[in-house]
């Protein structure tokens, strides 16, 4: 396979600039990882501007959870399947797990261990832990 070099430059709303260079034997999977990383950068901004558009990966995952798992528990694998069905886009389970962990840290979801898997649930209005 031919060695290639891709450079991606981004600037956020606050004027911060990001440069990402990927060099080598690029595959579709590797390029998708770069875009996932870009979504992670986007998701790390906790400002209100982030909530204006439903375009980020985290927003899409939350939408899937709200539409498919409003009540009851669910696993990251179930969210993965629902996400891929809803958006007809492949995504890695590790990306789903990363966002679910973030939602737990933000208090959007709760998480409990059942055997070797984590089970998630949407937070209810009462503040039970």
C-alpha positions, -999 to +999 in steps of 0.1 A: +000+000+000+012+035-009+024+057+020+002+088+023+002+120+043-029+138+054-030+171+073-061+184+089-063+219+104-091+231+125-100+263+143-127+264+170-151+292+179-127+305+205-098+308+180-078+278+192-061+260+163-055+223+159-033+205+134-034+168+129-010+150+106-015+114+097+013+097+077+017+061+066-004+033+052-038+050+057-069+028+058-105+038+061-104+026+097-074+049+105-091+079+090-123+072+110-102+072+141-089+107+133-125+119+129-135+102+161-106+120+178-118+153+163-153+145+178-136+140+212-120+174+209-154+188+201-170+170+230-145+183+255-159+218+253-185+223+280-197+257+269-233+265+259-222+269+223-216+231+222-253+226+229-265+247+199-261+220+172-271+184+173-241+175+151-215+161+175-211+124+181-220+129+218-252+146+208-261+118+184-254+092+211-276+110+236-304+113+211-302+075+205-304+069+242-333+092+246-352+076+217-345+039+225-335+037+262-356+063+280-367+038+306-348+008+319-312-003+317-290-007+287-254-017+277-229+000+255-234-028+229-271-020+228-264+017+223-239+007+195-265-013+177-291+014+180-267+041+169-256+022+138-293+015+129-303+051+135-274+068+116-264+039+092-228+047+103-203+023+118-188+033+151-164+016+175-177+002+208-148+020+225-162+054+213-197+045+227-181+035+260-161+067+262-192+089+257-212+068+282-185+073+308-186+110+301-224+111+305-220+092+339-195+119+350-218+147+340-247+131+359-268+123+328-265+085+333-259+061+362-238+030+358-237-003+377-217-034+372-235-067+363-210-095+360-184-084+334-205-057+318-216-022+327-253-014+327-264+022+322-296+040+330-309+076+325-309+097+356-343+105+370-353+138+385-347+126+420-311+126+430-307+089+440-273+074+438 
